[in-house]
Every structure is written in C-alpha cells, then in structure tokens.
Amino acid sequence: MANTVQAKKRARQSISRRDHNFSLRTEFRTAVKKVLKAIAGGDKSVAQNEFKSTQSTIDKIARKGIFHKNKAARHKSRLSAKVKAMA
C-alpha cells in the first residue's frame, strides 16, 4: 500500500487512467466488430462506411498511445483488405 502522499496520488491516477484506457480498447474492439459484421452482411457500401469510422477510431487510439502505431496500421490494413476483397 502507498505510504506517501505522492504515492497515494499516483495510485489514484493509475486507476482512473486504467479505466479510461479500458474504455478506449473496448471502443476499438466494438468498431472492428462492426466492420466485420458489415463485411459478413455482404453490403460493400455499408462496410466502407463502417471502415471509415473505424479508421478514425483506430487512429485516435494510436495517437493517444493506447496501441502502438504499427498495431493500428496493421489492423487498418487488414480491415481495408477485407473490405476491398468484397465483390
């Protein structure tokens, strides 16, 4: 347990940051699932619109440092390839 005032404050801050980061990761997973569901549905225009919104979500999360920029790029690339592969 934290004994100093500074350590107690850091413990409080880490809890709030963890909760915030957790919500951003959840937002990312939900956005990706929406794109995959649209792809499975077979409507390319819906999938493209979902991908566009997901792309901004992924960029936002990478910019905040929740994910590494290469992980964000990898996810965007793979989703883009799946959307483009729709005939």
C-alpha positions as CSV (number, residue, x, y, z in Angstrom):
1,M,0.0,0.0,0.0
2,A,1.2,3.5,-0.8
3,N,2.5,5.4,2.2
4,T,3.4,8.9,0.9
5,V,1.0,11.5,-0.4
6,Q,2.7,11.4,-3.8
7,A,2.4,7.6,-4.0
8,K,-1.3,7.7,-3.0
9,K,-2.0,10.3,-5.7
10,R,-0.2,8.1,-8.3
11,A,-2.3,5.1,-7.3
12,R,-5.5,7.2,-7.7
13,Q,-4.3,8.4,-11.1
14,S,-3.3,5.0,-12.3
15,I,-6.8,3.6,-11.5
16,S,-8.5,6.4,-13.4
17,R,-6.1,6.1,-16.4
18,R,-6.7,2.3,-16.4
19,D,-10.5,2.8,-16.6
20,H,-10.1,5.3,-19.4
21,N,-7.7,3.2,-21.4
22,F,-10.0,0.2,-20.9
23,S,-13.0,2.0,-22.4
24,L,-10.9,3.1,-25.4
25,R,-9.8,-0.5,-26.0
26,T,-13.5,-1.6,-25.8
27,E,-14.4,1.1,-28.3
28,F,-11.8,-0.2,-30.6
29,R,-13.0,-3.8,-30.4
30,T,-16.6,-2.8,-31.0
31,A,-15.7,-0.7,-34.0
32,V,-13.7,-3.6,-35.5
33,K,-16.6,-6.0,-34.9
34,K,-19.0,-3.6,-36.7
35,V,-16.8,-3.7,-39.8
36,L,-16.5,-7.5,-39.7
37,K,-20.3,-7.8,-39.3
38,A,-20.9,-5.4,-42.3
39,I,-18.4,-7.5,-44.3
40,A,-20.3,-10.7,-43.4
41,G,-23.5,-9.0,-44.3
42,G,-22.2,-8.6,-47.9
43,D,-23.1,-4.9,-48.4
44,K,-19.9,-3.2,-49.6
45,S,-21.1,0.4,-49.1
46,V,-22.1,-0.2,-45.5
47,A,-18.8,-2.0,-44.9
48,Q,-16.9,1.0,-46.4
49,N,-18.8,3.5,-44.2
50,E,-18.1,1.4,-41.1
51,F,-14.5,1.1,-42.1
52,K,-14.2,4.8,-42.4
53,S,-15.5,5.4,-38.9
54,T,-13.4,2.6,-37.5
55,Q,-10.3,4.0,-39.2
56,S,-10.7,7.3,-37.3
57,T,-11.3,5.4,-34.0
58,I,-8.1,3.3,-34.6
59,D,-6.1,6.5,-35.4
60,K,-7.4,8.2,-32.2
61,I,-6.4,5.3,-30.0
62,A,-2.9,5.1,-31.6
63,R,-2.4,8.8,-31.2
64,K,-3.2,8.6,-27.5
65,G,-0.6,5.8,-27.1
66,I,-3.1,3.0,-26.1
67,F,-1.9,1.0,-29.1
68,H,1.4,1.2,-30.9
69,K,1.2,2.9,-34.3
70,N,2.3,-0.2,-36.1
71,K,-0.5,-2.3,-34.5
72,A,-3.0,0.4,-35.5
73,A,-1.6,0.3,-39.1
74,R,-1.8,-3.5,-39.2
75,H,-5.5,-3.5,-38.1
76,K,-6.4,-0.8,-40.6
77,S,-4.6,-2.6,-43.4
78,R,-6.2,-6.0,-42.7
79,L,-9.7,-4.5,-42.5
80,S,-9.1,-2.5,-45.6
81,A,-8.0,-5.6,-47.5
82,K,-11.2,-7.4,-46.4
83,V,-13.4,-4.6,-47.5
84,K,-11.7,-4.3,-50.9
85,A,-11.9,-8.1,-51.4
86,M,-15.7,-7.9,-51.3
87,A,-17.1,-8.3,-54.9
